[in-house]
Amino acid sequence: MAPPKKTVCVIGAGESGLAALKECVLQGLEPTCYDLDSDIGGLWHRKESYEHSNTPAVWPSLVTNNSKYNMCFSDFPPDPRDPMFISPEQLMDYFKRAIKHFDMGKYIYLNTRVVKVREAPDHNLTGKWEVYTSPNDVDSATIDLSRCRKETFDNVIVCSGWFKRPYYPDIPGLKDFKGSISHSFTYSDSRHFDKKKVLVVGNRFSAAEIASDVANLAEQTFLALGKGTWIVPRLFRGGTPLDYNFSRSMVWSTDPEFDFNELVMREACGKMDHFGSGVGCKENPASSPVSISDDLPVKIAGGKIKPYGHLIEIKGNSAMFQEGNTIQNLDAVIFCTGYRSDVSFLDLKIHDDDGKMDMYLMAFPLNRKHNTLAVVGYYGSDGPMVVLGENQARLAASVMAGSHSLPSQEVMARSVEFWNKASYARRPGFHKYGIPGFAFMDAIALEGGFYPSFWKLLLRDPTLAWYTWYGPYMAAQYRLLGPGSQWEKAREVCYIGYKEGLQCIRHAEKKMVDRPDIRRRRKTRIVRLLGLSVFMQCIGSGLSPELTAPYIKRLKSQFLAETQILHPTRFKEENSPSDFPGSVN
């Protein structure tokens, strides 16, 4: 008789929770997934009201920052008919297709609050956990554990999310502001700001996108950028998606910070002068705010959005700035100033008072006798969180299933110190965890044994090895090698992703531009080079000027005729043959 499957409680059914649930199913565990919301998807689930929501809002114009090939699971590719950047509704459809494909629906329980997770009485011996749950319609402030449902699990994977409570900066006079005050956490529509003067405070992703959205209807939009930001588009040079421009050759180069700064500054300043406009930072992009927006530069240049610096005070309906500027008659202020995490249900301290966490690969708390609790997706990053979360979940499930063992505490402690320093260097002060996403994805894969090694791939498919190292990151690359690999399927998805580009959005006949002007220019250059070559040969052979003069005369005439055709304004009739270089009189 086969031993009973190990049980796992997965907390949260967003992108990380679904990844954890999938991996538990694939690796032979018995999962149970609880989510407070009325549907799966986490922050991608659009709600009618966000007044009492536990996840940030999404709005109609929102699309993903990463391409669809990095907004999917490694073993379940996106729909080929989806555009390169997908909407929350399209991503929700993808998640529901994945639930059906992996038969995960029977494990998910919605509208269920996880009230408490604590060690079972025999935890020291077994590593088990007690999980207390209650229906979501019960007031959380009055919940009594004795009236909750109690279950015991062998393992727990926490996927409740990083963005839980909106953070408001302490601005003098804000409480006395006469207009409306809101946060990006509840922003779902620009109609509330029609014909109003609106101040948006923030310098990262949500601030850039919400300011652009509000500016479509507002009388005037102002953007308090603090120390500034680097605004990059979703489509980089050549029309490639943003995430297609990050390769392993860049991330693992001898100086990845330089390469990152050069790439971001080139793309940002290619769309708008960040220095002359005042929106840029004194620090380089690797250690300063970066935002993603296609509309913001145009709306700043067109005056629909006016950028300012540090907001220091609110007086009545006026905003005062450190640089000495003042904005008057404001109707609304929207704070896009980040979030605070919340894992108060967990009877285990996983971070210090300053936010610093000691967790191996941001998943396993250090100094635990049993690695039966993992935290997935509990940090901020510039990488694709769907892929990051799946890699963490894949590692966690393999540890809990007993197919993978973590290194010693000493080795894990050194890794924790390294990634904490990397994060702190990018976002100093409170540990907000701006993890370098692409490098971190590979670090997790190296530990889990599913890193797409260039040398191993080179033996099987040299072209694929080249693409994997010098081409873009893709989720499917993590299914090419190692435990749970699907070589043929993953290889096919990778090649499609490399070659598809923007063909997925084409609904018209593909057209190639005919450029006869280029052919004419090339012909002219060839004639000139041949003529110059013959002339130099004549000079070098010692021929007399009398013998070379007829040829030079014909060459001059051809030069004059072609120049008049190609550059009529540069040549006047009075130009004489003697003006031609190398003339012989």
N, C-alpha and C positions, 0 to 999 in steps of 0.2 A: 504493500500500500504506500502510495506516494505521500510524503510529509505535507502538511497543510501549507498553503502559500503564506508568505509573510504579508501582513497587512500594513497599509500606508494611508495616512490621512493627508490629503492634499488640500490646502487651504487657499482658495481662490480659483476662479475659472476664467481668468484673463489669458493673455498670450503665454505667460510663464506657467500658469496653472495647467493649461491644456497641454503644454509641452511636457510637464511633469507627469500628468495623467497618462499621456501617450506612452512615455518611456516606461512607466510602471507596468502598463499592459504588455508592452513588447518584451519586457525582461522578466515576466512571470510572477509579478507581484499582484496583490489583491488590493486595489486602491478604492478609496471613498473620497469624493471631492465635494466640498462645501463652498458655497458662494453666497454672499449677502444680497446680491443683486437679483433682479427678476429674469435676467438672461445672462448668457455667457459673454465673453469678450472684454470684460474689465472696462478700461477707459475708452475702448472703441465702441461700446454700446451706447448709442444715442438715446437719450431719455426725453420724455415730454417735459419734465421739470427736474432741475438740479438743486432744488432748495434743500433737500435732505439727502443728497447723493453722497456716496462714499468713494466716488471716482471723479476726476476732472471732466469737464464738459468738452464736447466736440461741436463744431459749427458747420454749416452747409458747404462752405468753400474749402474746408480742410482736406488736404491729401497728405499721404505719407512723405516723409523726408527721404526715405530710402526706396530703391527700386523694388519691384515685386519679387525679384529673385533673392532679396534679403529681408523680405517681410513674410517668409514662409518657413515651414519646417524642412529639414534637410531631406526627408524621405517622402515628402508630399508636395510636388511642385505646384506653382500657381497655374491658374487657368490661362492658356495661351491667348484667349480673347480679352483678358484684362489689360488695361493700359499700363504703362510703365510705372506710374505713380497712382496708387489706388486710394479710393475714398474709404471712410469708416464703414459704409454700407457694404462695399465690395470686400473689405477685409473680414467683416462679420460673416458674409457668405462663405468666404474661404474657410474660416474656423468651423462653420457648421458642416461643410463638406468633409473636413478632416475628422470631425466627431463621428460622422456616419461611416467614413472609410475605415477608421480604426475601432469602430463599435464602442465608443466611449460614453455614449449617452446614458447607459444604465448605471454608470458610476457617479453621475453628477446630481447633486441636490441643491436646488436654488432656493432663494429666500430663506436662507439658514445662516444664523449668526454663530460664529465660533466665539464663545464667551471666554473660555479659559483653556490653555494647554499647559499641563504640568506633569512632572515626573510621577510615574506610577509608584505605589509603595515598594515594589520589587525592582525599581529602575536600576539600582546599582548592580543588580545581578543580571537582569534581562535587557535593560535599555529601553523598556516600554514607556509609553506616555498615556496619560488620561486626557481625553478631549471632551469638553462640555459644550453643548450646542443648544440653541433655542430658536424658535421661529423669529423671523425678522420683524414681525409686527409687535413684538414685545419691547417696551421701552428699555433701552440698554442701561439706563441709570438705575432702574429698579429691579434688575435681574438678580435672582437669588440662585446660587449654584445648586442648592438642594432641589430646585424645581426644574433644573436643566437635564437634558438627556446626557448621560455619561457613557462613553465608550473607551475601550483600551485598544491602542494600536501599537504594533511593533516599531513603526517609524512614522515620522511627521515631516512633510515638506511644506514650508511656508512660502506661499506665492501671493501674498495679499497686496503687493505693490509698494512702490516707493513714494508715489504722490498721494498722500492721504489727507493732510490738513493744509489749507492755504496759509501762506506766511505773509504778514503785513509788516513792512518796516515801521519803525517808530518815528513818525514825522510830526514835529510840533504843529499844533493847530488842526490836525486832521479831524479830530472829534467834533470840531466846530464848523466843519465844511457844510455849506448849505445845499450843495448838490448831492448827486448819488455817488456812493462809493461801492465798488464791486471788485471782484478778483477773477482772474482768468479761469479759476476753478469752476465758476458758474457761468462763464461766457458761452452763450449758445447761438446768439443772433445779433446782427447789427441794427435791427429795426428799432431797438430801444433808444438809439442814439441819433435818430433822424433829425437833421437840422440843429444839432447841438454842438457846443464846443467841448471837446473831450480831450483829457490828458491821459495818455497811456504811460505807465511807469514800468520800465524793464529794458533789458538789453540782450535777451536771448530769444529762443525760438518763438514762444507764444507771444511775446511783446511785438516782434516784427510782423507776425501773421495777423494778430488781432488789430494792430494799428492800421494795417493795410485794409482789413475788412471793414473796420469802422469808418475809414475815410471815404468809402463809397457812398455813404449817406450823411455823414456828419457835416455840419457847416465848416468846421475846421478841426483838424486833429493835431495834437501836439504829442511829442514822444520824448520823455525824459530818459536819456540813455545812460545816465551816470558817467562812468569813465569811458563809455563808448562801446562800439561793437564792430565786428567784421561781418559784413552782409554778403553771403555767398548765395548763388542761385542753385536751383535743383538741377538745371542743365548746364554743364560745364562746356568748355571749348570743344567744338566739334559736335555738339548736341548729345554728349554722353551724360548719363545720369550721374549725380554727385558721387554716389558710392562706387561707381565704376572706375573712379580715378585713384582709388587706393589699392595698391598691390602689395604683395608680400615683399617684393624687391624694394619697395619704399619703406614699408613698416619695419623691416628687419635690416635696413641699410646701416652703414656705419654712423650716420647722423640723421636719424628719422625726424628729429625736431626741425632741422633745417629744411628737409624736403617738405614737411607738412606746412611750415610757415610760407615757403615759396609758393606752394600750390594754392593755399588759401588767399594769400595776398594778391597773387596774380589774378585769380578769378574775381575776388572782391573788387579790386581796383580796376579791373577790366570793364566793370559795369558802372562804377561811379567813383569819382575822386573822393576817397575816404579822408584825405588830409584837408583838402580845400573846403569840403563840406562840413568838416568838424565831427563827423560821426565815428571816425576811427579811434583806435586806442594808442596809447604810448607803448604798451607792451605788445609783443608778437602774438599771433593767433594761438600758439600752443599754450599760453598762460593768460589768456584774456577771453572775454566773451565772444562767441561766434554765433551768429543767427543765420537762419535760412529763409530767404524770401525772394520771390521773383518780381513782386510788385513794388516793394518798398523803395528801391532806388528811383524808380520812375515817379512815384508819388511824392517823394522828397523833392526831386528835381522840378516837378510840376506845382509845388507849393501846397498840395493837398495835405501833406504831413510836414510839420516843422520840427526839426530835431533840436533838443536842448540838452543840457548837462545834468548836474546833480541837483535833484529836488531836495531843498533843505527846510522848507516851511510852507504851511498853508495858512493864509490869512483871509477869512471870509470866503470869498469865491475866487481868490487869487493864489497863484503858485509862485513861490520865490525860489530862485536858483543860486547856486554857489557862485556862478560867474557874474552875478549881478542883474540877470534878466528877470522879468516879471511877466506872468500871463494873467490877464484879468478876465472876469466874467465867465469862468468855467461852469459848465453844467454837470460834468461827470468826471470822475477819476476811476480808471481801471488799473489795478495793480497786477502786473505779470512778474511777480517777484519770487516765484518758487513755492516750494512746499516743505512741510515737515512730515517725516515718516511717523508711523504709529503701529507698533506691535504690542500694545498694552495687554492684549489677551495672552501673550506668551509669558509664562512664569519662569523666564530666563533672561538675564540681562545680556544682550548681544552687542551693545555699544555703550561707550562711556558718555558722560554728560556733555562732552564737546562733540559728540557724534562719531568719534573714532571707533571702528569695529576691528576686532581681532578674529577674522574668519578666513580660513584657508580657501583661496579662490572665491572669496566673498560668498561662500556657501556653507562651510563646516566650521562651527565655533571651535576654537582651540581648547586644549586641555580638557577634553571630554573622554571619559572612559569608553563610551559607546558612541559611534558615529551614526546615530539613529535619528538625528534631526538635521535637516538642511534648510537653508534659506536661498531662494532663487529669485533673481531680478530685483534685489533690494539695494540698488545703487543707481547713480546716474552715469551716463556714458555717452560718448559721441559715436558709438557704433550701433549697429542694428540690434535692438533689444530682443527681438524675436529669436534671432540666431544665438545671441548670448544666453538667453534664458534656456533655450533648448540644449545648448552644450552643457550648462550647469545641471539641468535636469537629467540629462543622459549620464553624467558622471555620478550624480546623487543616486539614481536608480541602480546603477551597477554596483555601487558600494553597499547599498541596502540589500541587494539581491545576493551579495557575497561573491560576485564575480570579479571584483576589483578591490584592492587594499590601498589605503592612503599611506603616504610616506610617514616617517617618524615625526614626532612633535617638533624636533629641532629643525628639520627641513621645512615643515609647514610654517613655523614661526619666521624663518628667513623670507619665505615667499610673502607672508602677510606684511612684513616690514617693507619689502620692495614695492608692492602694489599700493600700500598706504602712502609711501613717499612719492610715488608716481602721481597719485591722485592729488596729494597736497601741493605738489609743484605746479599743478594746473589750476587748482582752486584753493589758494591759501586761506587761512582763517578757519572758520567752522568746517568740519569735514563734510563737504557736500558730495564728495566722491564723483569726480569727473574722470572715471576710469578710461584710459586709452582703449577704445572698444575693439579695434581689429587685432591688436597685439594680445589683448586679454582673451579673445575668442580662441586664438591659437594656443595660448597657455593652458586653457582648460582642455583643449583637444589633445595636447601633448600628454597631460596627466591621464586622460581617459583612454589614450591609445588610438585615437581616430584622427590624428593630425595628417593632412595630405602632404606627406613628405615629397619634395621634389625628386630626390634620388630614387625613391621607390616607384614613383610614377614614371620616371624616365625609362625604367626597364620595361614597363607595360605599354606606355603610350607617350612617346617623346613630345608630340604636339600638345597633348593635354598637360604634361608636366610644365611646358613653357607657358601655357595660358595660366596655369595655377600659380606660377611664381611671378610672372610679369603682367598678367591680366588682372581683372577685378576679383575681389572676394565674392563668393556666392555660398549660400547655405548648403547646396548640394555637394560642395567639395568635401564636406565632413562625412559623407557616406561613401567616399571612394575607397578608403582603407580602414582597417581596424575592426573592432567588435561592432556588429550590426551593419557592416558595410553592404552596399548594393551596387556593385561595380557597374554593371551594364546600364542600369536605370540612371544612376547618378552621373555617369559619363555622358549619356544622352542629354540630360537636363543641362549640364555644364556647357556643352557645345551649342545647344539652342540659345542659352543665355549669352554666350560670347558673341554669337553671330546675329542675333535677332535685332538688337538696337531698338529703333523706334518703329519697326515694321508692324508691331502689334497695334499701332494706332492708325495705320494707313487704311483708308476706305476709298481711295481714288487710284487711278492708274499711275504706276511709277513712271516718272518722266526723267530723262537725262538731258541736261542742258547742252545745246549745240553751241560751241564757242569758236566760230571761224576767225575771230580776232586773235585768239591764242595761236592758231595755226599760222596766221599771217605774220604774227610777231616772231614766232620761231623760225619761219622761212627767212625773214629779214635778217635775223641774227646769224643764221647759217651763212647767208650770202656775204655778210660783212666779215665774218671770221675767215671764210675761204679767200675772200679778196685780200684781207690783211696777210694771210699766210702766203699767198702767191707773191705779194708785194715784197714781203720780207725775204723770200727766197731769191727774188730778183736782185735785191740789194746785196744779199749775201753772196751771190754768184759773181758779183763784180760787173754786171751789165751796165753799159753806159746809159745816161739819162735819155739819150736820143732813142734807144731801143725800147725803154720802158715807158716813155711818155704817152704813146697811144693807149696803152692799157690803163695807165693812171687816169687819162681823160675819160675813158669809158666808165671806170669805177666812180669817178667824181659825179658824172652825170646820173648814174644809177642811185648814188647816195642822195643827191639833191632831190630826185624824183620821189624816192621812198620817204624822205624826211618831210616833204611837202604834203604827202598823203597822210602820214601818221601824225605829224606835228605841224599843221599849217601855220599856227600862230608863232612858232619858233623860228620861222625862216622868212626872210624878206626877199623881194625880187632883186634888190640891189646886191645880194650876196654874190660875190664873184668866185669863180673856180679857185682863185688863189687863196680863198679862205679855208680850203680843204687841207687838213694836215698832210704833210709830205708832198705838197704841190711842187711841180717842176715847171718853172717858167722858161 
